[in-house]
Amino acid sequence: PWFNKAKTYIEENIKTTEAFVNMHLPQVKVARPQATYLVWLDFSRLKVDPEVLHQKLLAAGVVLKRGSDFGAAGANFQRMNVGCARSVLLEALGRIKTAIGNL
């Protein structure tokens, strides 16, 4: 039972992320995970240097995993862990929104 509850909670966090990004960050695309709680965010439409973006996110208090750590094709992506309390997720999403607004 606890595993099913955890899966449901994580699925709701994925949906929350998708809805937030669609509403507040339309230039960012969410790549839905297939079997995990790690969501890929595609920032390529921002046309900003990936390292500049990463530093802005860090300055906003959000630590995401650089996509470039997984190969050159991932340069404009950042990986986000959504396996957390929803309040933490919403705080992080709000900080991402602020960081992008300051580019």
N, C-alpha and C positions, 0 to 999 in steps of 0.2 A: 504493500500500500504506500509506503513512504516514497518508493522509487517513482510510482505513477504520479504522486503529488509533485515531486521534484520536476519530472518531465513536463507536467502541465504548467507549473510555475515558470519554468524556463521558456516554454512555448509562448506564454503570455508576455514575457520580457522581450522575446523576439518581435512579437506583434507590436508591443509598445515602442520598440526601437524603430520599426518600419513606419509606424504612424507618425512618430515625432519627426523623423527625418523627412518624410513626405510633406509634412505640414510646415516645418520650420527651416529645413535645409534641402530644398528641392534640387539644388545643384550637386548633392551627394547621393550616391546610389548605395543601397544595402544589398549585399549578397547573402541571401538566407543560407544558414548552415544546413547540412544534410543530416548530421548525426552528432552534433556537439553544441556547446554553448558559446562558441566563438564566431562572431559575426564579422564579416569583412565590410569595411566602408570604403567606397571608391570615390576619391576626391579628385579624379582626373579632370573633371569639368571646371574646377577652380582655376586651372592653368597657373598654379603656383608651385615653386620648387618644393619637392617633398620634404626636404630637410627644414626649410622655413616653416612649413605647415607643422611638422613634428615639434619644432621648438615653440611655436605658438600654442600648441596643445599642452605641452609641458608647462609653459608659463601660466596657462589657465588651470593647472592642477589635474590634467588628464594624462594618464600614462597609457598609451596604446602601443601595440607592437607594430613596428615598421614592416610593411609588406616587402620592402627591399631585402629584408633579412631572409626572405624565402626565394629570392632570385630577382633579376632585373625587371621581369614582367610585373612584379608587384610594387614597383616604385611609387605609384600613386594611390596605393591602398594602405589602410591601417586596420589592424585586427583588434576587435573589442570583445572583452569577456562580459557576457550578459548573464552569467550564472551568479547573480548577486541579489541583494535586496532591491526591490523596485525603487525605493527612495534613493538608493545609491545610484542606480541606473539613470533615473531622471535628473539627478544632480549632475552626473557626468555628461549627459546629453545637453543639458543647459549650458554647461561650460564649453562644450564643443561649439554650440551655437554662438556663444560670445566670442570664442577664439576666431571663428571664421568671420564673424562680423568685424573683427579688428584687422583683417588682412588688407 
